[in-house]
Structure formats: C-alpha cells, structure tokens
Amino acid sequence: MTPKRDPLKIASGFADALKGAFGNELQSVLLVGSAVRGDFIPGKSDINTLVILTPDGMDWLEKAYPVLRTWQRKGLAVPHFMMPDAVTNALDSYPLEFLDFKTFHKVIVGPDIMAEVDIPAKPLRLQIERELRGKLFLFRQVFASEAGHSKQLRIVLTRSVSVFTPVFQGILELGKQTIPVDRHDLFREAAAFAGFSERVFLQLLDIRDGKGSKNLKVVFKDLIKEIGPIVQWIDGFDAK
C-alpha cells in the first residue's frame, strides 16, 4: 500500500532542496492551494507551492530542474516562480490569483510575502466579470456541441468548481466579507451576498464528489442560466 503523502512534509523537503540549489537567491517558499484549504485528497490533489527568487536566482532557474524531477514524483506540482516585485506589480493583473494565495497559504521558508498584500478592488471586479463572461461563452459552446454526451458534461461541470471557487472568493472580498474555508459555505455565502441562487453551484460540488444529479443536461442548463444574473450583478457593482 502506498503511504499517504503529507503535503507539509513534502513542501518542507522541497524547500530544503531548493535552498541547497539556490542558497540566498531563494527568498520564500509558501504552500498554497488545497493542502492549506483543507480539502487535499491524497493521490488526486497536487501539492502547490509559490517560490520567490531574487532576480539573480531567476536568471539561473534551471537549477530547479533536478530538484523538481525528484519532488514531482512525490506529488509536487511545478511551482509558481516569482520575483519579489511581482507580488506588488502583478496585483492589478491577477487579483483573483493573489487573493487565493493571500487567503490560503502557509509559510515554509522565508518571510510571509502575502502578509501585507492588499487586493485592489477595481481590477478584482474587472477580472471577476471577465472570468464569468468568458465561462458563459465557453459553457454555451460546450453545451451546444456536447449536450448528448454525459461524460463530457460531467468533466466540464466537475472542473468548473475550480473556476467558481476563486470567483466567489473575489465576490466576498469585494464586499469585505470573510472568506470561508469550506467550499459549500463559500458558495452559499457568495450567493447570499450577491443575491443569486446557490442551488446549482452546490450541485457542482456534489457532482465533483461523485454524488450529484444523474440529469447532467438539466444541471448544465441551470448553470448557464444562473451565470447571467451574476454577470449583471458584478457589472453594476461599485468597486471603490
């Protein structure tokens, strides 16, 4: 029997190996994603990290290659590599991603670079709208071409959980609301705050967990229908 992988131990071992490769060029390593949120599934979930290197370290990024070859076999995903200035300079381009890092992270090595991050409201609102409109276009295309293929509908519905999770976190952040750890609570509270129905989004979580509706066509149609009011809400939101 394969032993269960401990994300914290693996991230710590990876950080030590990176320190050996980069020395002082390595500034911080953070564990992020499902391992911090608490819904990590051994054997299925990736172990995600954020690695901060100095500019000199980034110039020699190939030093990470032999380290990654070893630790990817233990379930580690290829990290997000950044330089220190990216944390502030890229906030207005990727506020949803940085909100997720800020909300769910654990410092493995170095200073907590997310401690002072302030998510800008206007870029956040714009990215939420862009994500929702883009997925609405995509879901319509998928439904038109795959409505008769339950397997494909299930795959798209399952993957959509990772789309709506950061979007709903962003909606609560805009309202200066607390972001829950549990996705069921997150989906419910975002729905209550923005005034849309939670039902179909909770169905997505059931489908992801293998206990959802058998009538995936109905769920898909309901999902497409429900995204429209959220787009209208976010379009009219006054992000100050």
Secondary structure as UniProt FT lines:
FT   HELIX           7..22
FT   HELIX           23..25
FT   STRAND          26..32
FT   HELIX           34..37
FT   TURN            42..44
FT   STRAND          47..53
FT   HELIX           55..59
FT   HELIX           61..63
FT   HELIX           64..72
FT   TURN            73..75
FT   STRAND          80..82
FT   TURN            84..85
FT   HELIX           86..89
FT   TURN            90..93
FT   HELIX           95..103
FT   STRAND          105..109
FT   TURN            113..116
FT   HELIX           121..146
FT   TURN            147..148
FT   HELIX           150..159
FT   HELIX           161..174
FT   TURN            175..176
FT   HELIX           183..194
FT   HELIX           199..208
FT   TURN            209..210
FT   HELIX           216..235
//
